[in-house]
Amino acid sequence: MFALPEIFLHANRFIKQVTGICLLIAVSMTTNAATIVGNAELLNQTDADQIETWLGSGPVQFTMIYQKAAGDTSYTFHNAVDNKGPTVTLLQAQPHLPTPIIIGGYNPLSWTSVVSTYNLSQNDRNAFVFNLSANPKTKLSQRADVPGIYQTYNSANSGPTFGGGHDIYVPFNLSAGIPGDRGYSNLWSYADTFIGYGEGVNLATVIPGGDLQYGKIEVFSVLPPLVDSDNDGVPDSTDNCPINANTDQANADSDVSGDACDVCPLDSANDSDGDGVCGNIDNCPTNSNTAQINSDGDTVGDACDNDDDNDGVTDIADNCPLNVNPDQADQDHDGAGNHPEYQRELADVECMQHEVSEHADQGAGNRIAGDAAKAVDQVEGEERCGPLTHRCRQAERHRTGDPAAHAAAVHGTQQTDRHREED
């Protein structure tokens, strides 16, 4: 047996489990509930959910596209609803009863008024009529025999009319009709069993037969089942991040992607140069430059900066494109400016030329004389001139306007200086 505290503990767990199940059911019901868009007076949430169930898919959005106003005619109705796709029509009908009832129908095709014609559905008979005031709420589908193919009747002089004969007929003035053109309901296309045409017993008594007067009329477009992949309450068709939950739909740069899924939430062009750097922080937003190199430290990267040393002389004309020298001084007129690093490179060229010449001459004599010690020293000197040769070649290449070669030359100079310090 459980001690008293244990009983309370198990009871508390049970209550939590039941509460959780109830919450899940409530969330599920809320998620699948039909949506009503517009200031509907005839369609409430309960009836919308019932119609959604009859449609067999969901969640469904019912958007009101027509609401009868004083003085409206069938022309007004057709102007609002023609060519709008599948619709649901609700009619406030006053038969020979003390209280109006809400009847209507589902038209899987668009209403039209170009010519007077029936919508014929030989194979796909998914139109239906209904009585939302009946208990229980009742739906009648098209008959399986030939009259069942007459699902709706389209005419500029008629309101929303269902069936052949007609099962629900709405006259030109959308109300009680005029002499010779009355509103009525008679069984023909929608019923389980044919009873008789014009006998006052229609739709298997679901909708009272005979004359009908109509008060309010509302028509709703029926959108396809709404898909909400990220369950944020915004359907994929309008969600700016369909697979990233973002109920607020925030979009700082006003592009097609919301902030929740935008790789560059502050760049409407979304990294137009494809270098992996968003345009709002890219120092060359239209020139690919992943490294974002910026030699002169200004706001423009080298890839799109025509003056990399920011000395006021464009790179193409600058004799020291990576070193500030606005005066473009060139003492020896060799095409390289007088910047100290360039001058050191020129001195190295002279050194290399001198040492190579000297070692070439004296080395031969020393080797002939058998002076091994001097030969070793001079070979070391020749090896020491090797980096200089490489560096000087880089310097010469830089004079042709190759900044990369200049960087290599500077690196070579540093290596040579270290060799000299070691020697």
Backbone torsions as a table, in degrees:
resi	resn	phi	psi	omega
1	MET	NA	149.4	179.1
2	PHE	-83.0	142.0	169.8
3	ALA	-69.6	160.6	-176.1
4	LEU	-56.0	-45.2	178.0
5	PRO	-60.6	-35.0	-179.8
6	GLU	-68.3	-36.8	178.1
7	ILE	-61.3	-45.5	178.6
8	PHE	-62.1	-39.2	-179.0
9	LEU	-63.5	-47.3	-179.9
10	HIS	-66.1	-37.4	178.2
11	ALA	-63.9	-40.3	179.5
12	ASN	-64.6	-40.4	177.9
13	ARG	-63.4	-41.5	-179.6
14	PHE	-63.1	-42.4	179.6
15	ILE	-62.2	-42.0	179.3
16	LYS	-63.9	-40.7	179.6
17	GLN	-64.3	-44.9	179.1
18	VAL	-63.2	-42.8	179.1
19	THR	-60.5	-42.5	179.4
20	GLY	-62.3	-42.2	179.0
21	ILE	-62.5	-43.1	179.5
22	CYS	-62.2	-40.8	179.0
23	LEU	-64.0	-42.0	178.9
24	LEU	-61.8	-41.9	178.3
25	ILE	-63.4	-42.7	-179.4
26	ALA	-63.7	-42.9	178.3
27	VAL	-63.1	-43.4	179.8
28	SER	-60.6	-43.8	-179.8
29	MET	-65.0	-39.2	179.5
30	THR	-66.4	-41.0	-177.7
31	THR	-64.2	-37.6	-175.6
32	ASN	-91.1	-0.5	-176.9
33	ALA	-66.2	144.9	176.2
34	ALA	-67.4	155.2	179.7
35	THR	-113.2	135.7	177.4
36	ILE	-112.4	122.8	178.8
37	VAL	-112.7	122.2	-178.3
38	GLY	117.8	162.0	-177.3
39	ASN	-84.8	70.7	-176.0
40	ALA	-73.1	142.2	176.4
41	GLU	-111.7	-27.3	-179.5
42	LEU	-96.8	-30.4	-176.1
43	LEU	-98.2	116.4	175.0
44	ASN	-106.1	175.8	-174.7
45	GLN	-63.8	-39.9	-179.6
46	THR	-62.0	-45.2	-179.8
47	ASP	-69.3	-35.1	177.5
48	ALA	-63.0	-42.3	178.3
49	ASP	-64.5	-36.8	179.0
50	GLN	-66.0	-44.6	178.8
51	ILE	-64.0	-38.5	177.0
52	GLU	-59.4	-41.7	178.0
53	THR	-62.5	-42.7	178.4
54	TRP	-63.3	-34.9	178.8
55	LEU	-68.3	-27.2	176.8
56	GLY	82.6	16.3	177.9
57	SER	-150.9	158.9	179.9
58	GLY	177.5	171.6	-1.5
59	PRO	-69.1	150.9	-178.3
60	VAL	-117.9	144.9	176.5
61	GLN	-107.4	121.4	176.2
62	PHE	-99.9	111.9	-178.9
63	THR	-108.7	120.3	-176.9
64	MET	-69.8	123.6	179.3
65	ILE	-114.7	-9.3	176.1
66	TYR	-153.6	137.4	173.8
67	GLN	-138.5	121.0	-174.7
68	LYS	-59.5	135.4	175.9
69	ALA	-122.5	164.4	-179.3
70	ALA	-58.5	134.9	178.0
71	GLY	85.9	-3.1	179.8
72	ASP	-66.8	150.8	174.3
73	THR	-128.1	-178.6	178.0
74	SER	-61.9	-26.8	177.0
75	TYR	-63.7	-43.6	178.7
76	THR	-60.7	-44.2	179.3
77	PHE	-58.2	-51.3	-176.2
78	HIS	-67.4	-34.2	176.8
79	ASN	-60.2	-31.0	-176.8
80	ALA	-87.6	-31.4	-169.1
81	VAL	-113.4	-15.6	-175.9
82	ASP	-61.3	139.8	174.9
83	ASN	61.1	33.6	179.6
84	LYS	-107.1	10.5	179.0
85	GLY	80.6	-163.8	-177.5
86	PRO	-59.0	140.5	-178.4
87	THR	-141.1	158.9	170.2
88	VAL	-119.2	130.0	-179.7
89	THR	-112.2	132.2	174.8
90	LEU	-115.6	132.9	-177.9
91	LEU	-124.3	129.9	171.5
92	GLN	-87.2	102.4	-172.9
93	ALA	-106.0	140.2	178.2
94	GLN	-116.3	93.2	175.9
95	PRO	-83.1	-156.9	179.0
96	HIS	-83.8	57.9	-179.9
97	LEU	-136.8	155.9	-178.1
98	PRO	-69.7	-24.5	-175.2
99	THR	-120.9	133.8	176.9
100	PRO	-61.6	155.6	175.4
101	ILE	-122.0	159.2	178.2
102	ILE	-104.9	112.0	177.3
103	ILE	-120.8	174.5	177.9
104	GLY	169.4	-163.6	-178.4
105	GLY	-162.2	163.0	177.3
106	TYR	-108.5	124.2	177.2
107	ASN	-108.4	109.5	-177.5
108	PRO	-74.1	-8.5	179.1
109	LEU	-114.9	171.6	178.3
110	SER	-75.4	144.0	168.6
111	TRP	-70.7	152.4	177.7
112	THR	-150.0	159.9	-179.6
113	SER	-141.8	15.7	-179.6
114	VAL	-64.8	-45.6	176.1
115	VAL	-135.2	158.4	176.1
116	SER	-80.5	114.3	-175.4
117	THR	-157.6	160.4	174.1
118	TYR	-91.8	148.0	164.3
119	ASN	-83.9	113.9	-177.9
120	LEU	-98.6	132.3	-179.6
121	SER	-130.6	86.5	-176.0
122	GLN	-69.9	-41.9	-174.4
123	ASN	-106.0	-40.5	-175.2
124	ASP	-102.7	88.5	-175.7
125	ARG	-99.1	74.8	-178.0
126	ASN	-110.2	7.8	171.0
127	ALA	-73.1	155.8	176.2
128	PHE	-156.1	161.8	173.6
129	VAL	-118.4	164.0	-174.8
130	PHE	-154.0	163.4	172.5
131	ASN	-128.1	107.9	-177.9
132	LEU	-82.7	-9.0	178.9
133	SER	-93.5	-11.0	179.0
134	ALA	-71.4	159.3	178.3
135	ASN	-127.6	103.3	4.8
136	PRO	-80.2	165.6	175.8
137	LYS	-56.8	136.8	-168.6
138	THR	-127.3	139.3	177.5
139	LYS	-120.9	138.8	173.9
140	LEU	-121.7	127.7	-179.9
141	SER	-91.7	172.5	178.3
142	GLN	-65.8	144.7	177.3
143	ARG	-64.1	156.0	-178.5
144	ALA	-81.5	-17.1	-179.0
145	ASP	-90.7	-173.5	-171.0
146	VAL	-55.4	-44.4	-179.2
147	PRO	-58.5	-20.8	-178.9
148	GLY	-67.3	-13.2	179.8
149	ILE	-76.6	-13.0	-179.4
150	TYR	-88.5	82.7	-172.4
151	GLN	-81.1	-40.5	176.4
152	THR	-142.7	162.0	178.0
153	TYR	-120.7	126.2	-176.6
154	ASN	-109.6	121.0	177.1
155	SER	-155.7	138.9	178.4
156	ALA	-60.7	-24.0	-176.7
157	ASN	-95.9	7.4	179.7
158	SER	-128.9	148.1	172.8
159	GLY	-79.9	-158.4	-178.3
160	PRO	-66.5	108.1	-173.4
161	THR	-121.3	130.5	-176.3
162	PHE	-115.4	138.3	172.7
163	GLY	80.0	165.2	177.2
164	GLY	-94.3	123.5	174.7
165	GLY	129.5	-44.9	13.0
166	HIS	-128.0	153.6	177.8
167	ASP	-67.0	-43.8	170.4
168	ILE	-134.7	119.4	179.4
169	TYR	-119.9	129.6	177.4
170	VAL	-117.0	121.2	-174.1
171	PRO	-76.2	-178.7	-174.7
172	PHE	-56.4	-42.9	-176.4
173	ASN	-87.8	7.9	174.3
174	LEU	59.8	22.6	-176.7
175	SER	-133.7	-117.7	-176.4
176	ALA	-91.4	-6.7	-179.5
177	GLY	86.7	174.1	178.0
178	ILE	-121.8	165.1	-179.8
179	PRO	-50.3	125.6	-178.8
180	GLY	86.8	-4.2	179.1
181	ASP	-146.7	80.0	-175.1
182	ARG	-104.8	158.3	172.0
183	GLY	-84.0	142.4	-177.3
184	TYR	-162.7	175.6	175.4
185	SER	-144.1	126.9	177.3
186	ASN	-140.8	138.4	-179.0
187	LEU	-60.9	135.5	171.8
188	TRP	-159.8	-63.4	-172.5
189	SER	-98.3	-20.6	-174.7
190	TYR	-119.8	107.3	176.9
191	ALA	179.2	159.7	175.2
192	ASP	-79.0	-36.7	-177.9
193	THR	-136.9	136.5	178.2
194	PHE	-71.7	124.8	-179.4
195	ILE	-102.6	-47.1	179.7
196	GLY	160.2	144.8	-176.8
197	TYR	-89.0	131.5	175.9
198	GLY	71.9	24.8	-178.0
199	GLU	-100.3	1.9	179.1
200	GLY	80.0	1.1	174.9
201	VAL	-117.4	100.1	-170.8
202	ASN	-122.1	154.6	178.0
203	LEU	49.3	42.5	178.0
204	ALA	54.1	39.6	179.3
205	THR	67.0	8.5	177.8
206	VAL	-67.5	-43.8	176.2
207	ILE	-114.9	121.5	-178.8
208	PRO	-55.7	137.2	-176.2
209	GLY	-80.5	177.0	178.4
210	GLY	90.3	-159.2	-175.8
211	ASP	-70.2	146.2	177.0
212	LEU	-131.3	139.1	171.0
213	GLN	-107.2	143.1	-175.6
214	TYR	-115.6	132.6	173.8
215	GLY	-97.2	-107.9	-178.7
216	LYS	-73.0	145.5	175.6
217	ILE	-135.3	131.8	177.2
218	GLU	-133.8	140.6	177.7
219	VAL	-125.6	135.1	-176.8
220	PHE	-124.5	132.3	170.7
221	SER	-73.2	148.1	-178.9
222	VAL	-115.1	107.9	-179.6
223	LEU	-79.4	155.1	175.6
224	PRO	-58.4	162.1	178.6
225	PRO	-50.1	129.5	-178.6
226	LEU	-77.0	132.8	178.5
227	VAL	-107.8	128.2	179.4
228	ASP	-130.7	83.7	-171.0
229	SER	-60.2	-34.8	-177.1
230	ASP	-98.7	4.7	176.1
231	ASN	53.9	40.1	178.7
232	ASP	-102.2	8.4	178.5
233	GLY	86.5	0.0	179.0
234	VAL	-116.2	118.8	-177.5
235	PRO	-62.4	149.5	-177.8
236	ASP	-54.4	-32.6	-176.3
237	SER	-63.8	-22.2	180.0
238	THR	-124.0	0.0	-175.8
239	ASP	-80.1	126.2	179.6
240	ASN	-79.8	-4.2	170.6
241	CYS	-142.9	79.2	-171.7
242	PRO	-64.1	-20.2	179.4
243	ILE	-116.5	10.7	175.0
244	ASN	-126.7	117.6	-177.2
245	ALA	-60.4	121.9	177.2
246	ASN	-155.1	80.1	-176.7
247	THR	-56.5	-35.4	-176.7
248	ASP	-77.8	-12.0	178.3
249	GLN	54.7	30.9	-179.9
250	ALA	-57.2	137.1	-177.3
251	ASN	-150.2	83.2	-171.5
252	ALA	-60.0	-35.7	-176.9
253	ASP	-98.9	5.6	174.0
254	SER	57.1	33.0	174.4
255	ASP	-95.6	-160.0	-175.5
256	VAL	-83.2	-12.0	-177.0
257	SER	-110.9	134.5	176.3
258	GLY	-71.2	164.3	-177.6
259	ASP	-59.1	-30.8	-176.1
260	ALA	-67.1	-20.5	-178.7
261	CYS	-131.6	11.7	-177.5
262	ASP	-91.3	118.5	179.8
263	VAL	-64.1	-25.1	176.7
264	CYS	-130.7	78.8	-173.2
265	PRO	-64.3	-15.7	179.0
266	LEU	-112.2	13.7	-179.2
267	ASP	-128.2	102.8	-176.9
268	SER	-64.9	-23.0	178.6
269	ALA	-84.0	-10.1	177.5
270	ASN	51.0	61.6	175.9
271	ASP	57.0	64.3	-173.8
272	SER	-60.8	-26.7	-179.6
273	ASP	-90.7	-2.1	173.1
274	GLY	64.4	30.0	-178.9
275	ASP	-98.8	6.6	178.5
276	GLY	84.1	5.8	178.6
277	VAL	-119.8	120.4	-177.0
278	CYS	-61.3	144.9	-174.1
279	GLY	-58.6	-29.9	-177.5
280	ASN	-72.0	-15.2	177.1
281	ILE	-123.1	-1.2	-177.7
282	ASP	-77.7	127.2	-179.8
283	ASN	-78.7	-5.2	170.3
284	CYS	-142.4	77.7	-171.2
285	PRO	-63.2	-18.9	-179.9
286	THR	-114.7	6.5	176.2
287	ASN	-125.6	122.3	-177.9
288	SER	-62.2	121.5	178.7
289	ASN	-156.7	78.0	-176.7
290	THR	-56.8	-37.3	-177.1
291	ALA	-72.4	-19.2	177.6
292	GLN	57.7	36.0	180.0
293	ILE	-63.7	135.4	-177.5
294	ASN	-144.5	87.0	-171.1
295	SER	-61.2	-37.9	-175.5
296	ASP	-96.2	3.6	174.4
297	GLY	67.8	19.1	177.1
298	ASP	-88.6	-160.1	-177.6
299	THR	-89.2	-4.0	-175.5
300	VAL	-115.3	127.7	179.8
301	GLY	-70.8	162.3	-177.9
302	ASP	-59.6	-31.9	-175.5
303	ALA	-63.2	-21.5	-179.7
304	CYS	-131.8	12.1	-179.7
305	ASP	-98.1	118.8	-180.0
306	ASN	-87.0	8.0	175.8
307	ASP	-144.9	80.4	-171.5
308	ASP	-63.9	-27.9	178.8
309	ASP	-98.2	1.9	173.4
310	ASN	56.5	37.9	-179.5
311	ASP	-102.6	9.2	177.2
312	GLY	89.4	-1.8	178.4
313	VAL	-115.3	123.0	-177.6
314	THR	-62.4	148.9	-175.0
315	ASP	-54.6	-38.4	-175.2
316	ILE	-65.3	-23.6	-179.3
317	ALA	-110.2	-4.4	-173.2
318	ASP	-82.3	127.0	178.4
319	ASN	-82.6	-4.3	169.2
320	CYS	-139.5	75.3	-170.9
321	PRO	-64.0	-19.8	179.4
322	LEU	-111.3	7.8	179.8
323	ASN	-131.5	130.9	-176.5
324	VAL	-64.9	118.7	174.8
325	ASN	-156.2	73.6	-176.4
326	PRO	-59.4	-23.2	-178.6
327	ASP	-81.3	-12.9	177.9
328	GLN	55.5	30.9	-179.9
329	ALA	-60.3	136.8	-179.2
330	ASP	-143.7	84.4	-169.7
331	GLN	-59.4	-38.8	-176.3
332	ASP	-101.3	7.1	174.5
333	HIS	55.4	39.3	-179.8
334	ASP	-100.8	4.4	179.8
335	GLY	94.5	-13.0	176.2
336	ALA	-104.9	131.4	-176.5
337	GLY	-66.9	174.4	-174.8
338	ASN	-84.4	16.2	179.2
339	HIS	-58.3	141.2	-175.9
340	PRO	-50.0	-41.4	-178.6
341	GLU	-65.1	-37.6	177.3
342	TYR	-67.0	-39.0	179.6
343	GLN	-64.3	-37.6	177.9
344	ARG	-66.1	-37.3	177.8
345	GLU	-63.7	-40.8	179.3
346	LEU	-65.4	-38.6	177.7
347	ALA	-64.0	-37.2	178.5
348	ASP	-64.8	-37.1	177.6
349	VAL	-60.3	-45.3	179.7
350	GLU	-63.4	-41.5	178.7
351	CYS	-60.0	-47.4	-178.5
352	MET	-61.2	-45.7	-178.8
353	GLN	-61.9	-40.8	-178.7
354	HIS	-67.3	-48.5	-175.7
355	GLU	-66.5	-41.5	179.5
356	VAL	-61.2	-42.8	-179.6
357	SER	-64.2	-45.7	-177.0
358	GLU	-63.8	-46.7	-177.8
359	HIS	-68.3	-33.4	-179.9
360	ALA	-64.1	-40.2	-178.7
361	ASP	-76.5	-56.2	-173.6
362	GLN	-68.2	-31.8	-178.9
363	GLY	-61.3	-41.0	-179.6
364	ALA	-63.6	-44.0	-179.2
365	GLY	-64.4	-42.5	-179.3
366	ASN	-63.2	-39.1	-178.9
367	ARG	-68.0	-37.9	178.0
368	ILE	-64.2	-38.3	-178.4
369	ALA	-79.1	-6.8	179.9
370	GLY	75.5	18.1	-179.9
371	ASP	-80.0	84.9	-174.9
372	ALA	-63.2	-39.8	-176.2
373	ALA	-60.8	-48.2	179.6
374	LYS	-65.4	-38.0	-179.5
375	ALA	-59.7	-41.9	179.2
376	VAL	-61.7	-47.7	179.8
377	ASP	-57.1	-43.6	-175.6
378	GLN	-71.9	-33.7	175.4
379	VAL	-63.6	-41.8	176.5
380	GLU	-60.0	-37.5	177.3
381	GLY	-63.7	-40.3	178.6
382	GLU	-64.3	-39.6	178.9
383	GLU	-66.9	-34.3	179.3
384	ARG	-68.2	-27.4	177.8
385	CYS	-77.8	-12.6	179.6
386	GLY	-57.0	-54.7	177.7
387	PRO	-58.5	-35.1	178.8
388	LEU	-62.4	-42.2	-179.9
389	THR	-59.5	-44.8	179.5
390	HIS	-62.9	-44.2	-177.6
391	ARG	-65.5	-40.5	-178.5
392	CYS	-67.6	-36.0	175.6
393	ARG	-62.1	-39.0	178.2
394	GLN	-65.2	-38.4	178.7
395	ALA	-63.0	-41.8	178.6
396	GLU	-63.3	-40.8	179.6
397	ARG	-65.9	-34.1	-179.8
398	HIS	-65.7	-30.1	179.8
399	ARG	-65.0	-15.6	177.5
400	THR	-86.6	-0.5	176.1
401	GLY	100.0	30.4	-179.1
402	ASP	-106.8	97.2	-177.6
403	PRO	-60.9	-34.2	-179.8
404	ALA	-63.4	-38.6	178.2
405	ALA	-65.0	-35.8	178.5
406	HIS	-62.7	-43.8	179.6
407	ALA	-60.8	-40.9	177.9
408	ALA	-64.2	-37.0	-180.0
409	ALA	-65.0	-42.1	179.0
410	VAL	-63.0	-41.8	178.6
411	HIS	-61.8	-41.9	178.5
412	GLY	-62.4	-38.4	179.0
413	THR	-62.2	-43.3	-179.6
414	GLN	-63.2	-40.1	178.8
415	GLN	-63.7	-43.3	-179.5
416	THR	-63.2	-40.1	179.3
417	ASP	-62.8	-37.1	178.6
418	ARG	-67.9	-38.5	177.8
419	HIS	-61.0	-40.1	-179.0
420	ARG	-66.6	-38.2	-179.9
421	GLU	-65.6	-37.4	179.9
422	GLU	-67.3	-37.2	179.9
423	ASP	-68.9	NA	NA
